[in-house]
């Protein structure tokens, strides 16, 4: 029914609307050079409806941070370690020359949104090649990114302690607009960041 489809389309990310209409299929599974932002929001618990206003402040701030910087929010959910966020720059419909700088700018805005919601954000931002595409089964699929850059961003967020940690490639790409303090080399399984 056309009216139902129009209502539902408002809840579907713009990059997927063309897919649902059957006009874009060549980018459903590809390798891309991307920048990844992975954030953990420590001490954000859901104890009931009283937490919904804080969650709304955080979700709205995150959405603005990513949208203003032309990124794509891929995950905003809870896992065994709490509330997490994953966003990417450099994917098919959102690839720009300054993806790393945009991810870093978004990280600063995510910290601001977290402070406004009364929580702390620990963020990792990395750059590198990722697989971008649909994963899942016939009953549930999602568009996501997989690869070393994603794993590094998640690991860096675990060691960020309320700050943003970046890998060397992201630092080199962002040095025109951002200042970085040397936090030392972090040894991760199978790679250095």
C-alpha positions in Angstrom: 0.0 0.0 0.0 1.5 3.3 -1.0 0.6 5.3 2.2 2.1 2.6 4.4 5.3 2.5 2.3 5.7 6.3 2.6 5.3 6.1 6.4 7.7 3.3 6.8 10.3 5.0 4.5 10.6 7.7 7.1 12.2 5.1 9.4 14.5 3.6 6.8 18.0 5.2 6.4 18.3 7.1 3.1 21.1 4.9 1.8 18.7 1.9 2.0 15.7 3.5 0.3 17.2 3.0 -3.2 18.0 -0.6 -2.3 14.4 -1.2 -1.2 13.1 0.4 -4.4 15.4 -1.9 -6.4 17.5 0.8 -8.0 20.9 0.1 -6.3 22.4 -3.3 -5.9 26.1 -3.1 -7.1 27.3 -1.9 -3.6 25.7 -4.6 -1.4 29.0 -6.3 -0.8 32.3 -4.5 -1.4 35.6 -3.5 0.2 35.9 0.2 1.0 38.5 2.5 2.6 36.6 3.9 5.5 36.9 5.6 8.8 35.2 4.0 11.8 33.9 5.6 15.0 33.2 3.1 17.9 32.0 4.6 21.2 31.2 3.1 24.5 29.0 4.9 27.0 30.1 3.7 30.4 27.7 3.7 33.3 24.6 4.2 31.2 22.1 1.8 32.5 18.4 1.3 31.7 16.6 1.1 35.0 13.2 2.2 33.7 11.2 4.9 32.0 13.1 7.6 34.0 16.2 6.9 31.8 14.4 7.6 28.5 14.9 11.4 28.6 18.7 11.0 29.0 18.7 8.4 26.2 16.7 10.8 23.9 19.3 13.6 24.6 22.1 11.2 23.8 20.5 9.6 20.7 19.5 13.0 19.3 23.1 14.4 19.8 24.7 11.3 18.2 22.3 11.6 15.2 23.2 15.2 14.7 27.0 14.6 15.1 27.0 11.8 12.5 24.6 13.5 10.1 26.3 16.9 10.2 29.6 15.1 9.2 28.0 13.0 6.5 28.6 9.7 8.3 26.4 6.6 8.6 25.2 5.3 12.0 25.4 1.5 11.8 24.7 0.5 15.4 23.4 2.1 18.5 22.6 -0.7 20.9 23.5 -2.4 24.1 25.9 -5.3 24.4 27.4 -7.1 27.3 29.5 -4.1 28.1 26.8 -1.5 27.9 25.6 1.1 25.4 27.7 1.2 22.2 27.7 3.2 18.9 29.3 2.3 15.6 29.4 4.8 12.7 31.3 4.8 9.4 32.5 7.3 6.8 33.6 6.4 3.3 30.8 4.0 2.4 29.2 4.0 -1.1 26.7 6.8 -0.7 28.9 8.8 1.8 32.4 8.7 0.6 34.4 12.0 0.8 38.0 12.9 0.6 38.1 14.0 4.3 36.4 11.0 5.9 38.8 10.7 8.8 38.5 14.4 9.6 34.7 14.1 9.5 34.8 11.1 11.9 37.0 13.0 14.3 34.7 16.0 14.2 31.8 13.7 14.9 33.7 12.2 17.8 34.0 15.6 19.4 30.3 16.2 19.0 29.5 12.7 20.5 31.5 13.6 23.6 29.5 16.8 23.9 26.2 14.9 23.5 27.3 12.4 26.2 28.2 15.2 28.6 24.7 16.7 28.0 23.2 13.3 28.8 25.3 13.0 31.9 27.4 10.1 30.7 31.0 9.5 29.6 32.0 8.5 26.1 35.1 6.5 25.3 35.7 6.6 21.6 38.0 4.9 19.1 38.4 6.3 15.6 40.3 4.3 13.0 40.8 4.2 9.2 41.4 1.3 6.8 39.8 -1.2 4.5 36.6 -2.8 5.5 34.0 -5.2 4.1 30.7 -3.3 3.7 27.6 -5.1 3.0 24.5 -7.1 4.1 25.0 -9.8 6.6 22.5 -12.1 8.1 19.8 -14.5 7.0 16.6 -14.4 5.0 14.7 -13.5 8.2 17.0 -10.7 9.4 19.7 -8.8 7.6 21.6 -5.6 8.4 24.1 -3.5 6.5 27.3 -3.3 8.4 31.1 -3.1 8.2 33.6 -5.8 9.2 37.4 -5.7 9.3 40.5 -4.8 11.1 39.6 -1.1 11.2 36.4 -2.0 13.0 38.2 -4.2 15.5 40.8 -1.6 16.2 38.2 1.1 16.8 36.4 -1.1 19.3 39.6 -2.0 21.0 40.7 1.6 21.2 37.4 2.6 22.7 37.9 0.1 25.4 41.2 1.8 26.3 40.1 5.4 25.8 39.1 6.2 29.4 36.5 8.9 28.5 38.6 10.3 25.7 39.1 9.6 21.9 41.9 7.4 20.8 42.9 7.1 17.2 45.1 4.9 15.0 48.1 6.3 13.1 46.4 6.6 9.7 43.5 8.6 11.2 46.0 10.9 13.1 47.9 11.5 9.9 44.7 12.3 8.0 43.3 14.6 10.7 46.5 16.6 11.6 45.3 19.6 9.5 42.3 20.3 11.7 43.0 18.5 15.0 45.7 18.4 17.6 46.8 15.0 19.0 48.7 14.0 22.2 50.8 10.9 21.9 49.2 8.3 24.1 51.8 5.7 23.2 51.5 2.5 21.2 48.7 0.2 22.2 49.4 -3.4 21.4 46.3 -5.2 20.1 46.0 -8.8 18.9 47.7 -9.0 15.5 48.2 -5.3 15.0 49.5 -2.0 16.4 47.4 1.1 16.9 
